Structure formats: C-alpha cells, structure tokens
C-alpha cells in the first residue's frame, strides 16, 4: 500500500507540483544578478568607448588643421603666416619691439658738415665765378627721441621729435668748430631777395650802406652752423623797427627778423617743436600702412608748394611698411618740406644682411623739363633749374635751394658757374639701404647741399654786379648704420622669412605630426574595437 501510494500518478503529480516551489526563487535571483552584471559591464565598456571617440575626434581635428596648414605653406602662404605671427612685434604699439626702437632711435647717427670756403670774395662782387675749397668733415653725433606720444582710435599715433647734436672730435679728425671760413652773408642776400619787388627796396639799400653790410663774412664753422652769427641788419630790425611778434613786420612772420642771430641750425639743438607735429599710422590694422605719415602740423599738405606737390605721402624715413617689393621709396622730410622719392638701384648687403638700395636720381629734384607736372614746385613764380628744389618758403624766406652735393644729377650749367666742385656718386649720392621684409633701414647716407640764389639787383649796391647763379654754401650728410646687435636680429628674422629650408622644415614637421596623430587615433580605435570583440 505504501509503495503504491508513492508510485501512483497522484503522487507523481504532487511531487511535480512541489518542485517549482523549492527551486524557482534561487534561479531567478541568479539570473537577475547575472543579467545586471552583464548590463553593467556593457554600459561601462560603452562609456569607455564613447570617451575614446571624443578624444579621437579632437585628435583628428588637430591633425586636419596641421594638414591644412602644411598645404597652405606649400601653396605660398608661408610668409603670410610668418607675418601674422610677427605682426604684434612689428606694429607701433606700447610694449612692442618696434615701438621701443622707434621711440628712441638706437642706431648711431652722425651729422657731417662740409663747408665751402670762398677764396676770391672780391672778384665775386665784380661778377666773377666764385672759387671754393671744401673744408670738413665737421661731425656731430645725432640723437632722436619721440615725445608727447598719443595713440588714437583710428590706429595712428601723434608725436613730436626732439633732435640734438653733440660734437664728435674723433670723427672730425683735426677739424674744429673754431676753424674760420669766408662765406656768403645770408642776411643781406635774404633781405634783398624778399624786398626786391617792393617800393621800399631803396630804403633797404640805404640801410645796408649805413650799417656797412658785407656780402661776405669771415666767421667760424661753429657759428655759421649752430651758435649763430650776429648781423647789424638783424640787430637793427629787432631793436629799431619792429618787435619780434609785430604783425606789421614787412619781412613776414616766421622770417629771419624773429632771430637775433643767424645759423643754418640755429635754435634747433634740443628743440621739441622745430620738426613739427607728426601723425603716423601704426600698422595695427594693416602692416602695409606701418610708418606712413597721415598728416604733419595737422595738415595733409604743406603750405610750401602747390597741389599735388604739397601732398604729404610716404613714411617719416625711419620705418617703412614691411614686405613691399617696390621700385621706389617715398618719405616725407620736414628738412626738405616735401615728400621725396628715391628709386631702386641694386641689391646690396650690409653686416651680412641683404637688402635693397634706393637712391636719389635726376628725377628726385627734377623740374618740369624732366618730369612733366612738376611746375607745382615753383614758388612765387620762381622755378628752379632741374636738380634744385626751391626751399624759399620753408627756410624763413631765404632764397635757399636744395640739391645733391656738388650739384650731382643737376643741370650742368650750375656746376659751370662755380670753380672747385667735382660731383661723384660714391661721395655725394643720397642712398638708403632697406631690408624689404622688415621695412627697416640698415644703412643710410642722406646727403644734401644748401645753395643761395645770388642775383644781380640794380636796387642794391651790394648786389649790383654779382653773378647770376646758385651759390653753394655747404653740404651735409646724415649717416646711420645698423648696430651689430640689431644686424644679428635682422639676420635671424630675414632667415626665417626668406629661407625655403625653413618653409620645407616646418611643412614636413606639420605633416609628420598630422600623420602621427592619425596613426595614434587609428591604433587606439583598433585596440578599443579589439577589446570589445574579445569581451563579447
């Protein structure tokens, strides 16, 4: 009975019904734990894969950027990239390297004078050509400092320039500022020139006679250049006729009557305002504007010449727009009272730095016979022979005419009217060597000659028989050369800009880095996918 009960279908059914009640809860818990662990593992791995993907994307972007840069460099954009990198140091802004060099010129400068001593003054009074001997050089060291500097929102800077000169005996050799010379007396020549067409010229002639005015004076080099020469006419004008600021001064405001002495550089040493107020473009927006003069004394044109010759264009001569491949160089000079043009001559080298030489030619001071349209350089209907610049209106009314030394590149008749001159390009040319990539002068020889218009005037006994000519008084040279330290910096900068090897090296470096980054990304992607595959 007992056995039948155990093996009966009813018993089996009862046993089958009891089995799930014993085993199901444990199996469900195990399955649930295993599923949770698997899901957690997959989620964690997916998270890691997602993090790697972000890193990979960023790396690929960097590699793509490097690839684009390398292609751009090989496509000719290398210099653009270099200038974009150098621009913060090239522009004129506080703190830049260019600003420091511009504010206080670090390049040693020399001002060298060569004066003409007249050996036959009595013959000149009777109409003979003057005979001159050149004395010099008389050398002063020149210094520049920008002051009252103001930056403006339109990317320009306004400033005054103070210049001063210190005697340099070593460069002058045996010459001394106390050397005596015989030279043309500027004061009576100027006063006669200014009053020649006025009714009171006869009274001026009487004044010359009364004061025993001389056509030639014996003075020292230092006095005629800087210290000043006393003159009885100047003394009489100031003490007996008109006060300095009298509006009725018949010689005009700003003329020679405002000076108690005369010298070519009188009251210029250490003067802040003599050179005028400049406004210059800083190049912040565009490097092609760097160093260009926008206006001078709050005007875009000078009052000395007629348009368009009076327009102020070009740089101030100390810094030029970089990377300008031009056949001419234009700069504004307050000494010239105009914008002058130098023309490309040749490739040159200084201190192992290669550059371009620009120089003054027969077109620099040409009249309309050489350059049509230059009639606007005529002053008061007086047009100079070619090779001369009429500077009367910017030289206190004196009949001053500027040229290159010894009448280089000028009308031959000018040279024929003086004995003792012999022009040559090596000693008398005006030239400037520029590093075109940087726009920086590396060697400058700025040479100019001051001549006076000597005219036989019947109204003045002092000048009645003199020759009709342009009388050379002196010539000067501003010489500046880049220091070895600056030359080293220039060599480094120009090597980076010019060298094709630098271009190729940087291109290869960028390309290799791009390849390495891509390879690393591919490797990490392969390793990540391989790990996922093994986990599955």
C-alpha positions in Angstrom: 0.0 0.0 0.0 2.6 2.4 0.9 4.6 1.6 -2.3 1.6 2.1 -4.5 0.9 5.3 -2.9 4.4 6.5 -3.6 4.4 5.5 -7.3 0.9 6.4 -8.1 0.2 9.2 -10.7 -1.3 11.2 -8.0 1.9 11.1 -6.1 3.9 12.0 -9.2 1.7 15.0 -9.8 2.1 16.0 -6.3 5.8 15.8 -6.5 5.9 17.7 -9.8 3.8 20.4 -8.2 6.1 20.7 -5.3 9.5 21.1 -7.3 8.9 24.6 -8.6 8.1 25.8 -5.1 11.6 24.7 -4.0 13.9 25.8 -6.9 12.5 28.8 -8.8 13.3 31.6 -6.3 17.0 30.9 -6.3 17.3 30.5 -10.0 15.5 33.8 -10.6 17.9 35.6 -8.3 20.9 34.1 -10.0 19.6 35.0 -13.5 18.8 38.5 -12.3 22.3 39.0 -10.8 24.0 37.7 -14.0 21.9 40.0 -16.2 22.7 43.0 -14.1 26.4 42.3 -14.2 26.4 41.9 -18.0 24.4 45.1 -18.5 26.7 47.0 -16.1 29.8 45.6 -18.0 28.4 46.6 -21.3 27.4 50.1 -20.1 30.9 50.6 -18.6 32.6 49.5 -21.8 30.3 51.6 -23.9 31.2 54.6 -21.7 34.8 54.0 -22.2 34.4 53.6 -26.0 32.4 56.9 -26.0 35.2 58.7 -24.2 37.8 57.5 -26.6 35.6 58.5 -29.5 35.6 62.2 -28.2 39.4 62.1 -27.9 39.7 60.6 -31.3 37.5 63.3 -32.9 39.5 66.1 -31.2 42.8 64.5 -32.3 41.6 64.1 -35.9 40.6 67.8 -35.9 44.1 68.8 -34.8 45.6 66.5 -37.5 43.3 68.0 -40.1 44.3 71.5 -39.1 48.0 70.7 -39.3 47.4 69.1 -42.7 45.6 72.3 -43.9 48.5 74.5 -42.6 51.1 72.3 -44.3 49.2 72.5 -47.6 48.8 76.3 -47.2 52.5 76.7 -46.6 53.4 74.7 -49.8 50.8 76.8 -51.7 52.8 80.1 -51.0 51.1 81.2 -47.7 54.2 80.7 -45.6 55.1 84.4 -45.5 51.6 85.4 -44.7 51.6 83.1 -41.7 55.0 84.3 -40.6 53.9 88.0 -40.8 50.7 87.1 -38.9 53.0 85.7 -36.2 55.4 88.6 -36.2 52.8 91.4 -36.5 52.5 92.1 -32.7 56.2 93.0 -32.6 56.3 94.9 -35.9 53.5 97.4 -35.3 53.9 100.6 -33.3 52.1 99.9 -30.1 53.2 100.2 -26.5 55.3 97.2 -25.5 56.2 96.0 -29.0 59.8 95.7 -30.1 59.2 98.1 -32.9 57.9 100.8 -30.5 61.0 100.7 -28.4 63.2 101.1 -31.4 61.1 103.8 -32.9 60.7 105.9 -29.7 64.4 106.3 -29.1 66.5 105.5 -32.1 69.2 103.0 -31.1 71.1 103.3 -34.3 74.2 105.6 -34.0 73.8 108.6 -36.3 76.4 111.2 -37.4 75.7 114.6 -38.9 78.7 115.5 -41.1 79.1 119.0 -42.5 81.3 120.1 -45.4 81.5 123.8 -45.8 82.7 125.8 -48.8 85.3 128.4 -48.2 85.3 131.2 -50.7 88.8 132.1 -51.8 88.0 135.1 -54.2 85.3 137.1 -52.5 86.3 140.4 -54.0 86.2 139.0 -57.5 82.7 137.6 -56.9 81.5 141.2 -56.1 82.6 142.1 -59.6 80.8 139.3 -61.3 83.4 136.5 -61.5 82.6 132.9 -60.7 83.3 132.0 -57.1 86.3 129.8 -56.3 85.6 127.5 -53.4 87.5 124.9 -51.4 85.7 122.2 -49.4 86.5 122.0 -45.6 85.5 119.2 -43.4 84.1 117.0 -42.2 82.8 118.7 -39.1 81.0 115.9 -37.3 78.3 115.9 -34.6 76.6 112.9 -33.2 72.8 113.0 -33.7 70.1 111.7 -31.4 66.4 111.3 -31.8 63.7 111.0 -29.2 59.9 110.8 -29.7 57.9 112.8 -27.1 54.3 113.7 -26.3 53.2 110.4 -27.8 49.5 109.9 -28.2 47.7 106.9 -29.6 44.4 107.4 -31.4 41.4 105.0 -32.1 42.0 105.3 -35.8 45.3 103.3 -35.4 47.5 106.4 -35.7 50.0 108.0 -33.3 50.8 111.6 -32.8 54.2 112.8 -31.6 56.9 115.4 -31.6 60.5 114.5 -32.3 63.3 116.1 -30.4 66.7 116.0 -32.1 70.1 117.1 -30.6 73.7 117.1 -31.6 76.9 116.6 -29.8 80.3 117.5 -31.2 82.5 114.4 -32.1 86.2 115.3 -32.2 87.3 111.8 -33.1 85.1 111.6 -36.2 86.1 115.2 -37.1 89.8 114.4 -37.1 91.9 117.6 -37.0 88.9 119.8 -37.9 87.5 122.1 -35.3 84.3 124.2 -35.0 86.6 127.1 -34.4 88.0 126.9 -37.9 87.5 130.1 -39.8 85.9 130.4 -43.2 84.8 133.0 -45.7 81.2 132.5 -46.7 78.3 134.3 -48.3 76.4 136.6 -45.9 73.0 135.1 -45.8 71.2 138.1 -44.1 71.6 140.9 -46.7 71.1 138.4 -49.5 67.9 137.3 -47.9 66.5 140.7 -47.1 67.3 142.0 -50.6 65.6 138.9 -52.1 62.5 139.5 -50.0 62.2 143.2 -50.8 63.4 143.3 -54.4 60.0 143.9 -55.8 58.8 146.4 -53.2 58.9 150.2 -53.3 60.9 150.3 -50.0 63.8 148.4 -51.6 65.6 151.8 -51.9 65.4 152.3 -48.2 66.8 148.8 -47.6 69.7 149.6 -49.8 70.4 152.8 -47.8 70.2 150.7 -44.6 72.8 148.3 -46.0 75.1 151.2 -46.8 74.6 152.9 -43.4 75.2 149.7 -41.4 78.2 148.8 -43.6 76.7 145.4 -44.5 79.1 143.0 -46.2 78.4 140.5 -48.9 80.9 138.0 -47.5 81.8 137.4 -43.8 84.7 135.9 -42.0 83.3 133.6 -39.3 83.8 130.2 -37.7 82.3 126.9 -38.7 80.5 126.6 -35.3 78.9 130.0 -35.6 77.6 129.5 -39.1 76.2 126.1 -38.3 74.8 126.2 -34.7 75.9 129.1 -32.5 74.8 131.9 -34.7 76.4 134.9 -36.4 75.5 138.4 -35.3 74.4 140.8 -38.0 73.8 144.6 -37.9 70.6 144.3 -40.0 69.1 141.7 -37.7 70.1 143.8 -34.7 68.5 147.0 -36.3 65.3 145.2 -37.3 64.7 143.9 -33.8 65.7 147.0 -31.8 64.8 149.9 -34.0 61.9 148.9 -36.3 59.5 146.1 -35.3 59.2 143.9 -32.2 59.6 140.2 -32.9 55.8 139.4 -32.8 54.7 142.6 -34.5 52.1 141.8 -37.2 53.4 144.7 -39.4 56.8 143.1 -39.8 57.5 143.7 -43.5 59.6 140.5 -43.6 56.7 138.4 -42.5 56.1 136.2 -39.5 58.4 133.3 -39.1 61.1 135.1 -41.1 64.7 136.0 -40.3 63.6 139.0 -38.2 62.5 136.7 -35.5 66.1 135.6 -34.9 68.8 137.7 -33.1 71.5 135.7 -34.9 71.8 133.5 -38.0 73.0 129.9 -38.3 71.7 127.1 -40.5 70.9 125.1 -37.4 70.3 128.0 -35.0 67.9 127.1 -32.1 67.4 123.6 -33.5 69.6 121.8 -31.0 67.2 120.1 -28.4 64.2 121.9 -29.9 61.0 119.9 -29.4 58.7 121.7 -31.9 61.1 122.6 -34.7 60.5 119.5 -36.8 56.7 119.9 -36.3 53.9 117.6 -35.1 53.6 114.3 -36.8 50.7 111.8 -37.1 51.7 108.4 -38.2 49.9 105.1 -39.0 50.8 102.3 -36.6 50.1 99.4 -38.9 47.8 97.7 -36.3 45.0 97.1 -38.8 47.2 96.6 -41.9 51.0 96.2 -42.0 51.1 97.9 -45.4 50.3 101.2 -43.6 53.1 100.9 -41.0 55.1 104.0 -40.6 53.2 106.1 -43.2 52.7 109.8 -42.3 49.0 110.7 -42.2 49.5 114.4 -41.5 52.1 117.0 -40.4 51.2 120.0 -38.3 47.6 119.0 -38.6 47.6 119.3 -42.4 47.6 116.6 -45.1 49.5 119.0 -47.3 52.3 121.5 -46.7 51.8 125.3 -47.4 55.1 125.5 -49.3 54.1 124.2 -52.7 51.0 123.9 -54.9 49.0 120.7 -55.2 49.8 117.9 -55.8 53.4 118.7 -55.0 52.4 119.7 -51.5 50.9 116.3 -50.6 52.3 114.6 -47.6 52.9 110.9 -48.5 55.3 108.2 -47.6 56.9 107.4 -44.3 59.0 109.5 -41.9 62.1 107.8 -43.1 62.7 105.7 -40.0 60.4 102.7 -40.7 58.6 101.5 -43.8 55.8 99.0 -44.5 57.4 95.5 -44.5 57.4 93.2 -47.5 56.9 96.0 -50.0 58.5 94.9 -53.3 58.6 98.3 -54.9 60.9 100.1 -57.4 60.8 103.4 -55.4 60.8 104.6 -51.8 58.8 107.7 -50.7 59.4 109.5 -47.5 58.4 112.9 -46.0 61.1 115.1 -44.6 60.5 118.3 -42.6 64.0 119.4 -43.6 63.0 119.2 -47.3 59.5 120.5 -46.6 58.3 117.8 -49.1 57.8 114.2 -49.8 60.9 112.9 -51.7 61.3 109.8 -53.9 64.2 107.5 -54.0 64.5 105.0 -56.8 65.6 101.4 -56.7 69.2 100.9 -57.8 70.6 97.5 -56.8 70.7 94.6 -54.4 73.1 95.3 -51.6 74.5 93.8 -48.4 75.4 95.3 -45.0 76.7 93.4 -42.0 75.8 90.1 -43.8 72.2 91.3 -44.2 71.0 91.6 -47.8 68.7 94.4 -48.8 67.8 96.8 -51.5 69.4 100.2 -52.2 67.4 103.2 -53.1 69.0 106.4 -54.2 68.3 109.9 -55.4 68.4 110.4 -59.2 67.9 113.2 -61.7 64.1 112.7 -61.1 64.2 113.4 -57.3 64.6 117.2 -57.7 63.5 117.3 -61.4 61.7 120.3 -62.8 59.0 120.1 -65.4 61.5 119.7 -68.3 62.4 116.2 -66.9 59.1 115.3 -65.1 56.0 117.0 -66.7 53.7 118.3 -64.0 56.5 119.4 -61.6 55.6 123.1 -62.2 53.9 122.9 -58.8 57.3 123.0 -57.1 57.7 126.6 -58.4 57.4 129.2 -55.6 56.2 132.7 -56.2 56.6 132.1 -59.9 60.3 131.2 -59.4 61.0 127.8 -61.0 64.4 126.2 -60.2 66.7 124.6 -62.7 66.4 120.8 -62.7 68.3 119.2 -59.9 67.4 122.0 -57.5 64.4 122.3 -55.0 63.1 125.8 -54.2 63.0 125.8 -50.4 62.5 129.5 -50.0 59.1 129.2 -48.3 60.3 126.8 -45.7 63.6 128.4 -44.9 62.5 131.7 -43.3 62.1 133.4 -46.7 65.8 132.9 -47.6 66.4 132.2 -51.3 67.6 128.7 -50.3 67.7 126.0 -53.0 68.5 122.4 -52.1 70.4 119.9 -54.3 72.6 116.9 -54.0 76.2 117.7 -53.1 78.4 119.3 -55.8 75.2 119.6 -58.0 75.1 115.8 -58.6 72.3 115.0 -61.1 71.6 118.7 -61.7 71.7 120.9 -64.7 75.3 121.2 -65.9 75.3 125.0 -66.0 75.1 125.0 -62.2 78.4 123.2 -62.0 80.0 125.5 -64.6 79.2 128.6 -62.5 81.5 127.5 -59.6 85.1 126.6 -59.5 86.1 123.8 -57.1 83.2 121.4 -57.4 83.5 117.8 -58.7 80.5 115.6 -58.2 80.7 111.8 -57.9 78.2 109.2 -56.9 80.4 107.5 -54.3 80.8 110.5 -52.1 77.7 112.6 -53.0 74.8 110.3 -53.7 71.8 110.2 -51.4 71.1 106.5 -50.7 69.2 104.3 -48.3 69.5 100.5 -47.9 66.3 98.8 -46.8 65.6 95.3 -45.5 62.4 94.9 -47.5 61.0 92.0 -45.4 61.2 94.2 -42.3 60.9 97.7 -43.7 63.9 98.8 -41.7 66.8 100.9 -43.0 70.2 99.3 -42.3 72.5 101.8 -43.9 71.7 105.5 -44.7 73.7 108.2 -46.3 71.3 111.2 -46.6 73.3 113.9 -48.4 72.0 117.4 -49.3 73.6 120.7 -50.3 72.3 124.2 -49.4 72.6 126.8 -52.1 71.7 130.5 -52.1 70.2 132.3 -55.1 72.6 135.1 -55.9 71.0 137.7 -58.3 72.4 141.0 -59.6 69.9 143.5 -58.4 70.3 147.1 -59.5 68.4 148.4 -56.5 71.0 147.2 -54.1 74.6 148.5 -54.5 75.8 145.4 -52.5 74.5 143.1 -55.2 74.6 145.2 -58.3 77.5 143.4 -60.1 77.3 139.9 -58.6 77.0 136.9 -61.0 73.6 135.4 -61.6 74.0 132.0 -60.0 73.1 129.5 -57.3 75.8 129.8 -54.7 76.9 126.6 -52.8 77.4 127.3 -49.1 77.7 123.8 -47.6 76.6 120.2 -47.8 75.7 117.8 -45.0 75.3 114.1 -44.6 73.2 112.2 -42.1 74.9 108.8 -41.7 73.3 105.9 -39.9 74.3 102.3 -39.7 72.6 99.3 -38.0 74.5 98.1 -34.9 75.9 94.5 -34.9 73.3 93.5 -32.3 70.4 94.8 -34.5 72.0 93.2 -37.5 72.1 89.8 -35.8 68.3 90.1 -35.0 67.7 91.2 -38.6 69.6 88.2 -40.0 67.6 85.8 -37.8 64.3 87.3 -38.8 65.1 87.5 -42.5 66.4 83.9 -42.5 63.1 82.7 -41.1 61.1 84.8 -43.6 63.2 84.1 -46.7 64.6 80.6 -46.2 63.0 77.8 -48.3 64.5 75.3 -46.0 62.6 76.8 -43.1 59.4 76.6 -45.1 60.1 72.9 -46.0 61.2 72.0 -42.5 58.0 73.5 -40.9 55.9 71.9 -43.6 57.5 68.4 -43.0 57.1 68.9 -39.2 53.4 69.7 -39.5 52.8 66.8 -42.0 54.7 64.3 -39.8 52.8 65.4 -36.7 49.5 65.0 -38.6 50.4 61.5 -39.7 51.5 60.5 -36.2 48.2 61.8 -34.7 46.2 60.0 -37.3 48.2 56.8 -36.7 47.7 57.0 -32.9 44.0 57.6 -33.4 43.7 54.6 -35.7 45.7 52.4 -33.3 43.5 53.4 -30.3 40.4 52.7 -32.3 41.7 49.3 -33.4 42.7 48.4 -29.8 39.3 49.6 -28.5 37.3 47.6 -31.0 39.5 44.6 -30.4 38.9 44.8 -26.7 35.1 45.0 -27.3 35.3 42.0 -29.6 37.1 39.9 -27.1 34.7 40.9 -24.4 31.8 39.7 -26.5 
